[in-house]
Amino acid sequence: MFHRAAKQVATLSCQCAYSLSLARKQALPLALQTLLVQNLRIIEQLDISLAADANLFIGENGAGKTSILEAIDVLSRGRSFRERRTSPLVRKQATDLIVSGKVDAVDGFARLGIQKSSKQTVLHCNQEKVASISSHASYLPVLCMHPDSHQLIQGSGKHRRNYMDWSAFHVKHQFLQNWRDYNKCLRQRNTALRNRCDTEELSVWTNRLSVLGEEIGIARSEIFQEISPYFDNYSNSLLPECEVSMSYHRGWSEEAGLETALCSLREQELVSKTTGCGPHRANIKLFLNQQDAAAVASRGQQKLIAACLLLAQINHIQHFNKKKCVVLLDDIRAELDQQHAHALITALQTLGCQVFITAIEEGQIELLGWDDTKVFHVKQGVCKPMK
């Protein structure tokens, strides 16, 4: 188990402060230059050029501001932070949605496109079909803070595994393939348990799962160690009155290898018919003043801890990948008070991210200090730049 107490590790905080100063000096390339959207929720047609630093979308509730952020998420990850299913995203009376964008790349530019219906998804990169959304996500690393971000603290361990895995995908090149292979093997082993297969067959799946699981466990442990100093720094800054800490549990005993741990659970697994330990059981535990943050933290404190995790992840990905992250802040003033919202935006400014923010009124968000900003007004799905 790895553990980081946010008020104790002075040397790690110094490392984080040093990395922040490097990020401030480093001019990362523009991430998303243009955005075209067709038939996504209330938006029939949208075609805009974007600012390198901050893009603010203002308008009444229901105007379509969040839908623009969803479109960017769909372009990067193939799904929205609000809705995993496709059909609710497709505009009424339309059969599919389309999102495309021009993205900065090492060798020039990449033109990404995605067309989604309830039946299929078609992906393009530079006008050629691609098989996996991972290529889009690699070009366009998107992270988001939205009204459900507190689930990163209060929700199931799956939320926190996804958090670690998103970082691992961007900085550990073999991780995605190992993760896919592990989950395929896990399904096959669970099928073998349900069918009460013989010991020899189960041992084959156990061995294969253990090899892949150990690799995933190592990668996640490294990610946790790398992210922790950033998290410590931000929690000290955003929650100075509290002691915030987190620990990582890999999903099986630290005292044994995964294969040994699985073999020790064999009789229990034959009863439960599911694999009892492994990376799919991993978790990050978060603490506020040495107590379970999910149980004792207020909703506001949970959102601030989520903001610390977000900022730590951005810093980590940009430090290792040298790519500008795209950050979506949906209705941030409803999530955080003015002081903390300003602190979050200032931290993102320091990191050099490309930020997309929604608000009801322009005065709710200050864009002072940015080099390149744009403000858009959104009404009934129509988005127009403001002078």
GIURJO-V709232 format. One line per field, one symbol per residue. psi: psi as a letter, one per 40 degrees, with the letter a starting at -180 (. if undefined). Layout:
# GIURJO-V709232
psi=???
This chain:
# GIURJO-V709232
psi=hihhheedgddddddddddddddddhhiihchdihhhhfhbehdhhhiiiidchhhhiiihededdddddddddddeeiiedhdiddedhiheidiihhiihhhidfbihhiihhhiedihhiihfeiiidieddddddghhiihieedeedddaiddddddddddddddehdeddddddddddddddddddddefiiddddddddddddddddddddddddddddddddddddddddfdeihhiiihheeiheeiiddddddeedddddddfiheiadeeiihhhihfeihddddhidddddddddddddddddddddddfihihhhhhfddddiidddddddddddddefihhhhiididedhhfieidhiihihhhfehhhii.
